[in-house]
Amino acid sequence: MFMLKKSYKKKLIAALFIALGIAGFSVISAEGVNARDNYRNSKYTGDSEDEEVYYDPSDYQQWKESFKETPVEDAAFRKNKKGCAQKMAFMTILMKKYKDGEGTDGITESPLLSPYMKEQYKQIQEKGVLEAQKSMMLDYQECIKNAEVEEDPGDEYDLNMRYGACNQLNKILMGTVEGIKKRKSIDTVIRRYENNFPDLSETSYGEIEDPVPLLIGQLYKKAGESQGKSEQEKDEALFEHASRLVLMCTM
């Protein structure tokens, strides 16, 4: 039977789960929101996609004809791989608010982000927590796949070593949850992924030796703690734990 042979830092990230709630909205790019709020008031793009055209704000008709609304996600989150993690953190905060029976008040007063935030909160209500958690993890995968590449190869390498590696972990942990649901042993799951374990040395798990087997073990431990609960509650607990492990990877 596969054993976790090394002595790791005790109770990996347990305290960091608490920190997640404290971190709150700071993980989202405030400068991006503020800059684009200013953008909406002063800077407008013309018909050409290759050049920016500036208009006299006093000429309302010209402004009205030329104004193009900036998609909220583009305004709130960076388009690179880091932005994918920022969006995941944002959704995690909303998920926690929903599970705690709280609304969206107090998260942000940004007139740009508030309507978007309320719409995302509504989708959690409609999907339910379990499906929303799955969607969040799948969205992260899709976001990383389609993220803009940095012009500087060094910058892109750094982003990929952190956020790209965490995405590989994301896939493995989602697969682990499915393995647990199918009653696969931890040995079977680890053998399935051990040739594709990501290099997490540049992530928050960088100081932990062999972190992937440990994180898989964390999910099996969570499954053991969920005995006696309904299948829905077990699945919610596992996907919540998996998504938080991925998010902590990116921080």
C-alpha positions as CSV (number, residue, x, y, z in Angstrom):
1,M,0.0,0.0,0.0
2,F,1.2,3.5,-0.8
3,M,2.4,5.3,2.3
4,L,3.2,9.0,2.8
5,K,6.8,8.5,3.8
6,K,7.9,12.0,4.8
7,S,7.1,14.1,7.8
8,Y,5.3,17.1,6.3
9,K,4.4,20.4,7.9
10,K,1.6,19.6,10.2
11,K,-2.0,19.7,9.0
12,L,-1.1,21.3,5.7
13,I,-2.9,24.7,5.1
14,A,-5.5,24.1,7.8
15,A,-4.9,27.5,9.2
16,L,-4.8,28.9,5.7
17,F,-8.4,27.9,5.1
18,I,-9.2,30.5,7.8
19,A,-6.9,33.0,6.1
20,L,-8.9,32.5,3.0
21,G,-11.9,34.1,4.6
22,I,-9.8,37.0,5.9
23,A,-8.1,37.5,2.6
24,G,-11.4,38.6,1.2
25,F,-11.6,40.8,-1.8
26,S,-7.9,41.9,-1.7
27,V,-7.0,39.1,-4.1
28,I,-8.9,40.8,-6.9
29,S,-7.0,43.4,-8.8
30,A,-8.1,46.6,-7.3
31,E,-6.0,48.6,-9.6
32,G,-7.6,46.9,-12.6
33,V,-11.0,47.9,-11.4
34,N,-10.1,51.4,-10.6
35,A,-8.2,51.9,-13.8
36,R,-11.0,50.7,-15.9
37,D,-13.6,52.8,-13.9
38,N,-11.5,55.8,-14.9
39,Y,-11.3,54.4,-18.5
40,R,-15.1,54.4,-18.8
41,N,-15.1,58.1,-17.9
42,S,-12.3,59.4,-20.0
43,K,-11.0,57.0,-22.7
44,Y,-12.9,55.4,-25.5
45,T,-11.9,53.2,-28.4
46,G,-12.7,54.1,-32.0
47,D,-13.7,51.8,-34.8
48,S,-10.1,50.7,-35.4
49,E,-9.0,47.7,-33.3
50,D,-5.3,48.8,-33.7
51,E,-5.4,52.4,-32.4
52,E,-7.0,54.2,-29.5
53,V,-9.0,57.4,-30.2
54,Y,-9.6,60.0,-27.6
55,Y,-12.7,62.2,-27.7
56,D,-13.6,65.5,-26.2
57,P,-15.8,64.6,-23.2
58,S,-17.8,67.7,-23.8
59,D,-18.9,66.4,-27.2
60,Y,-21.7,64.1,-25.9
61,Q,-22.9,62.9,-29.3
62,Q,-19.5,61.9,-30.4
63,W,-19.0,60.1,-27.1
64,K,-22.3,58.3,-27.4
65,E,-21.6,57.1,-30.9
66,S,-18.1,55.9,-30.1
67,F,-18.4,54.5,-26.6
68,K,-17.9,50.7,-26.3
69,E,-18.8,49.0,-23.0
70,T,-15.9,47.1,-21.5
71,P,-16.9,43.6,-20.5
72,V,-17.0,43.4,-16.7
73,E,-14.7,40.3,-16.5
74,D,-12.1,42.1,-18.6
75,A,-12.3,45.1,-16.3
76,A,-12.2,43.1,-13.1
77,F,-9.7,40.4,-13.8
78,R,-6.5,40.3,-15.7
79,K,-6.6,38.3,-19.0
80,N,-3.4,36.4,-18.1
81,K,-3.1,33.2,-16.0
82,K,-3.0,35.3,-12.8
83,G,-6.4,36.7,-13.7
84,C,-7.8,33.1,-13.7
85,A,-6.8,32.7,-10.1
86,Q,-8.2,36.1,-9.2
87,K,-11.6,35.1,-10.6
88,M,-11.5,31.7,-8.8
89,A,-10.8,33.6,-5.5
90,F,-13.7,35.9,-6.2
91,M,-16.1,33.0,-6.8
92,T,-14.9,31.3,-3.7
93,I,-15.7,34.4,-1.6
94,L,-19.2,34.5,-3.2
95,M,-19.7,30.8,-2.5
96,K,-18.8,31.2,1.1
97,K,-21.2,34.2,1.4
98,Y,-24.0,32.1,-0.1
99,K,-23.3,29.0,2.2
100,D,-23.2,31.3,5.2
101,G,-26.7,32.6,4.3
102,E,-25.3,36.1,3.6
103,G,-25.9,38.4,0.7
104,T,-23.4,40.3,-1.4
105,D,-23.4,43.5,0.7
106,G,-20.1,44.6,2.0
107,I,-17.9,42.9,-0.6
108,T,-17.4,45.9,-2.9
109,E,-19.0,49.2,-3.6
110,S,-17.6,49.4,-7.1
111,P,-20.4,50.4,-9.5
112,L,-18.6,48.4,-12.2
113,L,-18.3,45.1,-10.2
114,S,-21.5,45.1,-8.1
115,P,-24.0,44.1,-10.9
116,Y,-21.6,41.4,-12.1
117,M,-21.1,40.1,-8.6
118,K,-24.9,39.9,-8.0
119,E,-25.3,38.0,-11.3
120,Q,-22.7,35.5,-10.3
121,Y,-24.3,35.1,-6.8
122,K,-27.6,34.5,-8.6
123,Q,-26.1,31.7,-10.7
124,I,-24.8,30.0,-7.5
125,Q,-28.4,30.1,-6.2
126,E,-29.7,28.6,-9.4
127,K,-27.0,25.9,-9.8
128,G,-26.7,25.0,-6.2
129,V,-23.4,24.8,-4.3
130,L,-22.2,21.5,-5.7
131,E,-22.6,22.4,-9.4
132,A,-21.2,25.9,-8.8
133,Q,-18.1,24.5,-7.2
134,K,-17.6,22.1,-10.1
135,S,-18.1,24.9,-12.6
136,M,-15.6,27.1,-10.8
137,M,-12.9,24.5,-11.1
138,L,-13.7,23.7,-14.7
139,D,-13.8,27.4,-15.5
140,Y,-10.3,27.7,-14.1
141,Q,-9.1,25.0,-16.4
142,E,-10.7,26.7,-19.4
143,C,-9.4,30.2,-18.3
144,I,-5.8,28.9,-18.1
145,K,-6.2,27.3,-21.5
146,N,-7.3,30.5,-23.1
147,A,-5.3,33.0,-21.1
148,E,-3.3,35.7,-23.0
149,V,0.4,35.0,-23.2
150,E,2.7,37.6,-21.8
151,E,5.0,39.3,-24.2
152,D,8.0,38.7,-22.0
153,P,8.8,34.9,-22.1
154,G,10.2,35.1,-18.6
155,D,7.0,36.5,-17.3
156,E,5.0,33.9,-19.0
157,Y,7.2,31.2,-17.7
158,D,6.8,32.5,-14.1
159,L,3.0,32.6,-14.5
160,N,2.9,29.1,-15.9
161,M,5.1,27.7,-13.1
162,R,2.6,29.0,-10.6
163,Y,-0.9,29.2,-12.1
164,G,-0.3,26.6,-14.8
165,A,1.0,24.1,-12.3
166,C,-1.9,24.8,-10.0
167,N,-4.2,24.0,-12.9
168,Q,-2.6,20.6,-13.3
169,L,-3.2,20.1,-9.6
170,N,-6.8,21.2,-10.2
171,K,-7.3,18.4,-12.7
172,I,-5.8,15.8,-10.5
173,L,-7.9,16.8,-7.4
174,M,-11.1,16.8,-9.5
175,G,-10.1,13.3,-10.7
176,T,-9.4,12.3,-7.1
177,V,-12.9,13.3,-6.0
178,E,-14.4,11.2,-8.8
179,G,-12.1,8.3,-7.8
180,I,-13.4,8.6,-4.2
181,K,-17.0,8.6,-5.4
182,K,-16.2,5.4,-7.3
183,R,-14.6,3.9,-4.2
184,K,-11.2,3.7,-5.7
185,S,-8.3,3.2,-3.3
186,I,-5.8,6.0,-2.7
187,D,-3.1,3.8,-4.2
188,T,-5.1,3.4,-7.4
189,V,-5.6,7.2,-7.7
190,I,-2.0,8.0,-7.0
191,R,-0.7,5.5,-9.5
192,R,-3.1,6.9,-12.1
193,Y,-1.5,10.4,-11.8
194,E,2.0,9.9,-10.4
195,N,3.7,10.1,-13.8
196,N,2.0,13.5,-14.3
197,F,2.5,15.1,-11.0
198,P,3.0,18.9,-11.6
199,D,6.1,20.7,-10.3
200,L,4.7,22.8,-7.5
201,S,8.0,24.3,-6.4
202,E,7.0,27.8,-7.5
203,T,3.6,27.7,-5.8
204,S,2.4,28.0,-2.2
205,Y,3.2,24.4,-1.8
206,G,6.8,24.8,-2.8
207,E,8.4,24.1,0.6
208,I,6.5,20.8,1.0
209,E,8.2,17.7,-0.3
210,D,6.0,15.6,-2.6
211,P,2.9,17.7,-2.1
212,V,0.6,16.1,-4.6
213,P,0.2,12.7,-2.8
214,L,-0.3,14.6,0.5
215,L,-3.1,16.7,-1.1
216,I,-4.7,13.6,-2.5
217,G,-4.5,12.1,1.0
218,Q,-6.2,15.3,2.4
219,L,-9.2,14.6,0.2
220,Y,-9.4,10.9,1.3
221,K,-9.2,12.1,4.9
222,K,-12.1,14.6,4.2
223,A,-14.1,11.8,2.7
224,G,-13.6,9.7,5.9
225,E,-14.8,12.7,7.9
226,S,-18.0,12.9,5.8
227,Q,-19.3,9.4,6.8
228,G,-22.9,9.5,7.8
229,K,-23.7,12.5,5.6
230,S,-25.9,12.4,2.4
231,E,-24.2,11.8,-0.9
232,Q,-24.9,15.5,-1.8
233,E,-23.3,16.7,1.4
234,K,-20.3,14.4,0.8
235,D,-19.8,15.7,-2.7
236,E,-20.1,19.3,-1.7
237,A,-17.5,18.8,1.1
238,L,-15.1,17.1,-1.3
239,F,-15.3,19.7,-4.1
240,E,-15.2,22.5,-1.6
241,H,-12.0,21.1,-0.1
242,A,-10.5,20.4,-3.5
243,S,-11.2,23.9,-4.8
244,R,-9.7,25.5,-1.7
245,L,-6.5,23.4,-2.0
246,V,-6.2,24.6,-5.6
247,L,-6.9,28.2,-4.6
248,M,-4.3,28.0,-1.9
249,C,-1.8,26.7,-4.5
250,T,-2.2,30.0,-6.4
251,M,-1.8,32.3,-3.5
